[in-house]
């Protein structure tokens, strides 16, 4: 899946939010670190959402056809 994010550079580093997942935010000292961190935050957000909905397993795969 593809998620929209918003990156903000501040004096303290980079803040990042996933616009498609309410409350899914992260940060990093560099842009690259912030992007890595938001990927992890999105994964965790989806796992918690699935758990609360009673889903037993969540897998993310890339398939080439």
Secondary structure, DSSP 4 states (H G I P E B T S, - for coil): ----EEEEEETTEEEEEETTSTT-EEEESSHHHHHHHHHHHHHHHHHHHHHHTT-----------
